[in-house]
C-alpha cells in the first residue's frame, strides 16, 4: 500500500474490512474481484484479500470507503463493513509466514490442514529438518500408516 501519483495529485490506498458470512469469504472475494475487474481500472479497487486466519472478513485495498461499499452492495452473504481503514500493522502477523520447524518435535500433536487428510489429527513420529518434512501417524486410523508431509500442510495443536 503506497501513495500513487495520479494526474499530479497523490492518492492514498487504504485497507478496509468487509464482514461476510463465515465460510463464504473466498466466494465473496472472488465475486467482488470479478466485479471490480469488470468495472475497470477506474473502480478505485486495487486488491482483494481473504485470509484463512481471519474468519468472516474480506480485506479490500481501495482509494476510498465508498468504492468498497459500492463494490459489495447487493452481494449475498455480505453483513457489513468495519468503520474506518485498517492499519497494515494489524494484519501483518497473518501475512508473514511463521517458521515452524523449530517448534515441531517427535510426539507433537498436529492437525493436517491441506491434502486428502485435511482435518485429521495426527502425531509426529519423525522430523526431517533439511527437507522441511514431517512423518505423521493419523490418530483416528485403525492401522498406523506413516505419512510424509511438508511442514506447510500441518498446524500444531499440542506440543
WOTAVEN-V225951 format. One record per run of one state. SS is the DSSP state (~ for helix, > for strand, _ for the rest). FROM is the first residue (numbers start at 0). TO is the last residue. Records with the same first field share a line. If there is no record, write none. Layout:
# WOTAVEN-V225951
SS=FROM-TO  FROM-TO
This chain:
# WOTAVEN-V225951
_=0-2  6-7  11-12  20-23  39-39  43-43  49-55  62-63  72-76  81-84  86-86  95-107  112-119  128-131  138-144  158-158
>=3-5  8-10  13-19  44-48  56-61  77-80  85-85  108-111  120-127  132-137  145-149  153-157
~=24-38  40-42  64-71  87-94  150-152
